Amino acid sequence: MMVGNLQAKPCNECQAPIIWPRSARSGTATPLDAQPSPRGNVALYERGSGTQIAAVLTPRAAAGYRAAGQPTYLHHAVSCPFAARWNKGAARAEGRS
């Protein structure tokens, strides 16, 4: 499965297809569910270099994207049942850090 120019690969924990665009904020690779989500709060856009960028949207902006027929995505930590194993923020939320 391709999303833009990103090839989906399976999550190491749950095997769901994920993509790894660069975060608009930090520039680091960010795992997103490869399938768009009606609950998504992340939009993808392409920089001039062809790099896919992930930008976190406000709830209002996300609703506007969806109303305009634009896909929104979820950070994979939201949907992965094993996120606490690999996501430091999820582990802290569970009191395991």
C-alpha positions in Angstrom: 0.0 0.0 0.0 1.3 3.4 -0.9 0.3 6.7 0.7 1.7 9.5 -1.4 5.2 8.4 -2.0 5.4 6.4 1.3 5.3 2.6 1.3 3.3 1.2 4.2 5.1 -1.3 6.3 3.9 -3.5 9.2 4.2 -2.3 12.8 6.8 -4.4 14.6 4.3 -5.1 17.4 0.8 -5.4 16.0 1.6 -5.9 12.2 -0.9 -3.1 11.2 0.3 -1.2 8.1 1.9 2.1 9.0 3.7 4.9 7.2 6.6 7.1 8.4 6.3 10.7 7.2 8.4 13.4 8.8 6.9 15.5 11.6 6.3 19.1 10.6 7.3 20.1 14.1 10.4 18.1 14.8 11.4 16.7 11.4 11.6 13.2 12.9 9.9 10.1 11.4 6.4 9.7 12.8 4.4 6.4 12.7 0.9 6.9 11.3 -1.8 4.4 10.5 -1.7 3.9 6.7 -5.5 4.0 6.4 -7.2 7.4 6.7 -9.4 7.7 9.8 -12.6 9.6 10.5 -11.0 10.3 14.0 -7.7 11.4 12.5 -6.0 14.6 13.6 -3.0 14.5 11.3 -2.8 15.8 7.7 -0.1 14.9 5.2 1.4 17.2 2.7 4.4 17.1 0.4 7.4 19.4 0.6 9.0 20.6 -2.7 11.6 17.8 -2.2 8.9 15.2 -2.3 9.2 14.5 1.4 5.9 13.6 3.0 5.2 15.8 6.1 2.7 15.1 8.9 1.1 18.1 10.6 -1.1 17.8 13.7 -4.4 19.6 13.2 -6.6 21.3 15.8 -10.0 19.5 16.1 -11.7 22.3 14.1 -9.1 22.1 11.3 -9.4 18.2 11.2 -13.1 18.5 10.9 -12.6 21.0 8.0 -10.2 18.7 6.2 -12.7 15.8 6.5 -15.6 18.0 5.4 -13.6 19.0 2.3 -13.0 15.3 1.5 -9.3 15.4 2.6 -7.9 12.4 4.4 -6.8 12.6 8.0 -4.6 10.1 9.8 -4.1 8.8 13.4 -0.7 8.5 15.1 -0.1 4.8 15.4 0.3 5.1 19.2 -3.5 5.8 19.3 -4.5 2.5 17.7 -1.7 0.1 18.4 -2.6 -2.3 21.3 1.1 -2.6 22.1 2.0 1.2 22.0 3.2 1.1 25.6 6.0 -1.2 24.5 7.5 1.2 22.0 6.0 4.7 22.9 7.5 6.4 25.9 4.5 8.7 26.2 2.1 5.8 26.4 4.4 4.0 28.9 4.4 7.2 31.1 0.6 7.4 30.9 0.4 3.8 32.2 2.9 4.6 35.0 5.6 2.3 33.6 8.5 4.8 33.0 
